[in-house]
């Protein structure tokens, strides 16, 4: 794929943004005694109840690693797991009320951290940026799935 100055600038901006955001997320997670991966899991569980196997695949973790991570979060009362009503062999992971409350606090802290930067662009630019980012954040089909 050929590169041009605009593409290079876009990729540079995306990478710099990702590094800045990951730094903030890592710091916020640590302040709440969470790993970045635990924070990611809690974020996923805010609006979904995936099977352990789906969650492991999405995060790129093996099931035993994810199981240990969920064990620690369960001990803190942040997540639960239960047999799937559709398939008793499958395990569904859910966020608890305490996990939801923690995620709301983290979201509020994240918003507060980025408020000065976001405040530098007007509401219309924010909407445009969100619209432009959407196709970049939508997962692409895996190679071979495009048939």
C-alpha positions in Angstrom: 0.0 0.0 0.0 1.4 3.3 -1.0 1.9 6.0 1.6 1.4 9.7 1.4 2.0 12.6 3.7 -1.7 12.6 4.9 -1.7 8.9 5.6 1.6 9.2 7.5 0.3 12.1 9.5 -2.9 10.2 10.3 -1.0 7.1 11.4 1.3 9.3 13.5 -1.6 11.0 15.1 -3.4 7.8 15.9 -0.3 6.2 17.4 0.5 9.2 19.5 -3.2 9.3 20.7 -3.1 5.6 21.5 0.1 6.0 23.5 -1.4 9.0 25.4 -4.7 7.2 26.1 -3.0 4.0 27.1 -0.8 5.9 29.6 -3.8 7.5 31.2 -5.7 4.2 31.3 -2.7 2.4 32.8 -2.4 5.1 35.5 -6.1 5.1 36.3 -6.2 1.3 36.4 -3.2 1.2 38.8 -4.8 3.8 41.1 -7.7 1.3 41.5 -5.5 -1.7 41.8 -6.4 -3.0 38.4 -4.3 -4.2 35.5 -4.9 -2.7 32.1 -6.3 -6.0 31.0 -8.8 -6.1 33.9 -9.8 -2.6 33.0 -10.4 -3.7 29.4 -12.5 -6.6 30.6 -14.6 -4.4 32.9 -15.1 -2.0 29.9 -16.3 -4.8 27.7 -18.7 -6.2 30.4 -20.4 -2.8 30.9 -22.8 -3.6 28.1 -22.3 -7.2 27.3 -22.3 -10.7 28.8 -19.9 -12.7 26.7 -18.9 -16.3 27.1 -15.4 -16.8 28.5 -14.3 -18.2 25.2 -15.5 -15.1 23.3 -13.9 -12.8 25.8 -10.6 -14.7 25.6 -10.6 -14.5 21.8 -11.5 -10.8 21.8 -8.7 -10.0 24.2 -6.2 -12.4 22.6 -5.7 -14.3 25.8 -5.7 -18.0 26.4 -8.6 -19.3 28.6 -6.4 -20.1 31.6 -4.9 -16.6 31.7 -8.4 -15.1 31.4 -9.7 -17.4 34.1 -7.1 -16.2 36.6 -7.9 -12.6 35.8 -11.6 -13.3 36.3 -10.8 -15.1 39.6 -9.1 -12.0 41.0 -11.9 -9.7 39.9 -14.5 -12.1 41.4 -12.7 -12.0 44.7 -13.0 -8.2 44.6 -16.7 -8.5 43.8 -16.3 -6.8 40.4 -17.3 -9.7 38.1 -19.3 -13.0 38.3 -19.4 -16.0 36.1 -22.3 -18.5 35.6 -23.3 -21.3 33.4 -24.9 -20.2 30.2 -28.7 -20.8 30.1 -28.3 -21.9 26.5 -25.4 -24.2 26.9 -24.4 -25.4 30.4 -20.9 -26.1 29.2 -20.3 -22.5 28.4 -19.6 -19.9 31.1 -21.0 -16.3 30.9 -19.0 -13.5 32.5 -20.9 -10.5 33.9 -20.0 -7.3 35.7 -21.4 -6.7 39.2 -23.0 -3.5 40.6 -19.6 -2.8 42.3 -17.9 -3.3 39.0 -20.3 -0.9 37.3 -19.7 1.7 40.0 -16.0 1.4 39.6 -16.2 1.7 35.8 -18.3 4.8 36.2 -15.7 6.3 38.6 -13.0 5.4 36.1 -14.9 6.9 33.2 -15.5 10.1 35.2 -11.8 10.3 36.0 -10.8 9.6 32.3 -13.2 12.4 31.2 -11.8 14.8 33.7 -8.2 14.0 32.6 -9.0 14.6 28.9 -11.4 17.6 29.4 -8.8 20.2 28.8 -7.7 18.6 25.5 -11.3 18.0 24.3 -12.3 21.5 25.4 -9.9 22.9 22.7 -12.2 21.7 19.9 -15.8 22.9 19.5 -18.8 20.6 19.7 -19.1 20.3 15.9 -15.5 19.3 15.6 -16.0 16.7 18.4 -18.9 15.2 16.5 -16.9 15.2 13.3 -14.0 13.5 15.0 -16.3 10.9 16.5 -17.8 10.2 13.1 -14.4 10.0 11.4 -13.1 7.6 14.1 -16.1 5.2 13.9 -15.0 3.3 10.7 -11.4 3.0 12.0 -12.7 1.5 15.3 -15.1 -1.0 13.6 -13.4 -4.4 13.5 -12.4 -5.4 9.9 -13.3 -8.9 8.8 -10.5 -11.4 9.3 -8.7 -12.4 6.1 -10.7 -15.2 4.4 -14.0 -14.1 6.0 -14.7 -11.6 3.3 -16.1 -14.1 0.8 
